[in-house]
Amino acid sequence: MATSRSTSASSWIGGAYVFSGRPDPTWPIQPNIGETLLAIWELLPTTGSAAAAPALGYRGVFVRDPEGRVWTAYRELVTLAGETRRDDERRFERTVLASAPSGTLPPFTAEE
């Protein structure tokens, strides 16, 4: 049985912070998309601290890799273990959102 500690190559998990009071949607991410996210992360320049997301509504995305590392992205900022990088084109965030299976996410826009 797989657990959250699984280290299989297919254990990338994506999610979006969209709900208040109920679980946020999560989905498996294909390993090739995980590799794309890693490549995007490596190219991003380091920046200062992350801005706070709003209390309600869309608040960004997250990705957990097979090693248990968790990235969060909201607007132009991506954070991993206290390190924040700037993503002016929002490639990381948009790649995570695009990986969600149809019907997983409620109607909303990350373009706000």
N, C-alpha and C positions, 0 to 999 in steps of 0.2 A: 504494500500500500504506500502511495506517495504521501509525503508530509511536507509542511512548509520548509523543512530543512533539506528537501531533496536537492541534489546537485546535478540532475539530468540536464542535458543541453536544452530541453524543451521547457524548463521551468522558469522562463521569463514571464513576469506578470505585469500587466499595465492596468491603470485605473485612472479615474477622473474624480476629483473632488467636486461634487455637484449637489449633494443632498445634505439636509440638516435634519437629524433625528432618525435617519435610517441608513443602512449600509450603502456606501458608494459603489458604483459598478466597477467590476474588475474583469479581466479577460486574459487568456494566455497570449503571449506575443511569440511569434515565430523566431527561431534563433537568428535567421538572416536579418530580421528587423532589429533585433537586439544588437547585432554587430554594427548595423548602420547607426544606431543610437550611440554606441561607443565611439565610432568614428566622428560623429558630430561633436560629442563631448570633448574629444581630444583637440579639436580645432578651435574651440571657443576660448576667447580671452578671459582671464581672471578679472573680476570686478569686485566692488564693495559688497556690503550686506544686501540681502534680498529684501524687497519691499513687501509689506504685508498685503495679503489677499483680502478681499472683502469678507465679511462675516457670513453672508448668504449668497446663493447663486454659484456660478462657476468660479472655482478657486484654484484651477490648475490641474495638472496630471502628475502621476507618479509611475515609476518603473522599478521593479525589483528584479535583479539578475540572479542567476543560479547560485552565486556566492553570498547572497543576502544583502548586497549593497542596494541602497534605495536613492534614486534621483527624484527630485521634484522640479517641476517647471511651471512657471506662471508668467505669462507675458514674455518679456525679453530676458528673463533670468532662469538659470538652471542651477540647482544646488545638489551637491553630493557631500555628505559628511562634513558640513560646515563650510565647504568651499563653494563659492558662487561664481558662475561664469555668465558672460553676456551673450545672448543669442538674438541679435537685432532682427533677424528674419524669422525667428520663432520656429526654426526647423525641427528642433528636438520636440517641442510641444506638439506641433502639427503632425509629426511622424507618429507619435504615441496615439493621438486622436484618430488618425487615419487607420491605425491598426485595429481599432475596435470593430467587432463584428456588427453588421447591420442590426439595428434595434437595441443595441446594448446601452447607448447613451440617450438621455432624454433630449428633446429639441432644445437647443441652446446654441449660443455662439461664443467661440473663444476669441472673436475679433473685437470684443468690447475694449 
